[in-house]
């Protein structure tokens, strides 16, 4: 089933470029360490495809921003996420252009500089993804008000979980472990 809203399209489009950027850096570094051109080439193509995908993710995010039901707290986090996303997308597009332009010709200090900047940008894109996730999982942004109200009402209703699954198992496991420890001490 295809996403049916701008927010869902953004959620569908934003994960792939992020992971491609992180993997691109990992493959490029692994290629340099092992001297394997196939790893470097894989990293190169991941970077190029990731940069193109990131442009789509940013575009979809700008559209989603207008469609997202939100209050002041979500708005602040959303603005931070937008700034980070645009910044790191531009950085990765520049890195991709640099890599295309100098694909076989990075020499001396240029290659370590490129890899250091790429690694820093990969960390930045991970942080950007975290901030974006906070919009949804920390503040409920992107969840339509009617759906959110229904979910809140449903949470107050009693329900059961199978043993070993669901909410509260950590607490039950912790209690059982504590009781077993107490028995061992006696």
N, C-alpha and C positions, 0 to 999 in steps of 0.2 A: 504494500500500500504506500503510495506517495504521500509525502507531507502535504498538509492542506492549509498551512498558514505560513506567513513569513518567518515567524519565530521557529516553527518546526523545520523549515528549510535551512535556517541558519544553524540550528542544532545538527542537522544532517550533514552540512557542508564543512563545518569547522574542525572536526576531529582529524580528518585525513591530512590536511596540510601540516597541522601541528606535529603529528607523529612522523610525517615524512621529513620535516626539518630536523627533528631529533635524530632519526635514523640516518639521514644524509651526513650529519656531522660524525656520527659513530662509524659509518662506513668509510668516510674519507680518512679519519684518523687511523682506523684499522688498516686501510690500504697503505697509508704512509708507514705504519709500523712494520707491516708484513711485506712491503714493496710489491703488493699485488695490484696491478692496474685494473683488474676486474672489480675489486672492491671500491677503488676510487671512482670508476665509471658508474657503478651502482649509486654511490653517494651523489655524484654529479646529477644523474637523472632524477633522483629523489628530490634534490634541491630545486631543479628546474620545474618539475611537475608540482612540487609543493608551493613554489612561488606563484604559479598560475592558479592553483587551488586556493591559495590564501587571498588572492584578489577577489575570487568569487565569494569566499567566506566573509570578507570585509564588506563587500557590496551587499550581501544578504543580511549582514548584521545591521547595516545602516537602514535598510528597509524594515527589518524586525524592530528596530528601536522605535519607529513610529507606530508600530502595531501592538507593542507590548503594553499590557495593562500594568501600571506601576505607580508607586508612591515616591516620596522624597528619598528614602533610604536606598531603594533600588536604583533610583535615578543617579545618585552619587556613585554607586558601584558601577553602574552601566557606563557612565562617562569615563571612569578610570579604565574599565575594560576596553572601551572604544579607543582611547588614547594609546594604550599599550598595544592593542591589535594593529592599529594603523602604523605605529612606530616600528614594530617588529616585522610587519609585512613589508614595509618600505626597506628595512634593513635586509631582509632576505631577498627581495627583488634585486637590490644592489649587489648582494653577495652572488646571486645567480648570474647577473650581468657580468660581474667581475670574473666569475668562474668560466663563463662562456668566452669572454674576451681573451682570457689568459689560460685557457684550459690546459694546454700543454707547456705553457711557458713560465709558470710561476717558479721563480728561482730565489736562492738565498733566503733572505728574511721575509720575503713576500708570502711564501707558503705558511710558515708558522703564524704570521700576522693574520692571514686569511682564516686559518683554522681556529685561532684564539677568538677572533670576532664571531665566527660561526658558532663556536661553543657557547659564548656569552649570549648570543641571540637565541640559541636553543634553550638555555636556561630562562631567558626572558619570555619565550613563547610558552614554556611550561607554567610560568607565573601568570601569564595572560589567560591561559586555560583555567587555572585555579580561580582567578578573579571572576571569569565568566561563569564557572560552576557555582560560585557563591551567589550569583544573581538568582539562580534557580533553587539550589539546595539550602542556601542560607536565608533567603528572603522570599522565596516562592514566586519570584519574577518569572513571567512566561506562562504561569498557570492562570487560566481565566478565572475571574472572581467567582463565578458560579461553580466551577469545578472545585476550587479551593474551599468554598463554603461547604460543599457536599463532602469533601474529604475530611474536613474538620468535624462535621457532624458524625460521620461514619467512625472516626477514631474513638468516639465516646461509647460506641456500641460494643457489647461483649462479643468476643469471638475466641476460638480455640486454635491452637497450633498443634501439629503432630510433635511427638517427642523429638528433640534435636533440631527443630526449625523455628524460626520466627523470633519475635520480640520477647525479651525477657530470659532467653536461654542462658546468656552470659551470667545473669544474676543467679539463676537456678544452679548452673554449673559451679559458680563461685561458692554458693552456700553448701553444696554437696562436698566440694573440696575442703572447705573449712571444717565441716563436720567430720570428714574422714581424718583430717589432720588432728583434730581434737581427740578422736578415738585412738589414734596412734600414740599420742602423748600420754594417755592414761594407762 
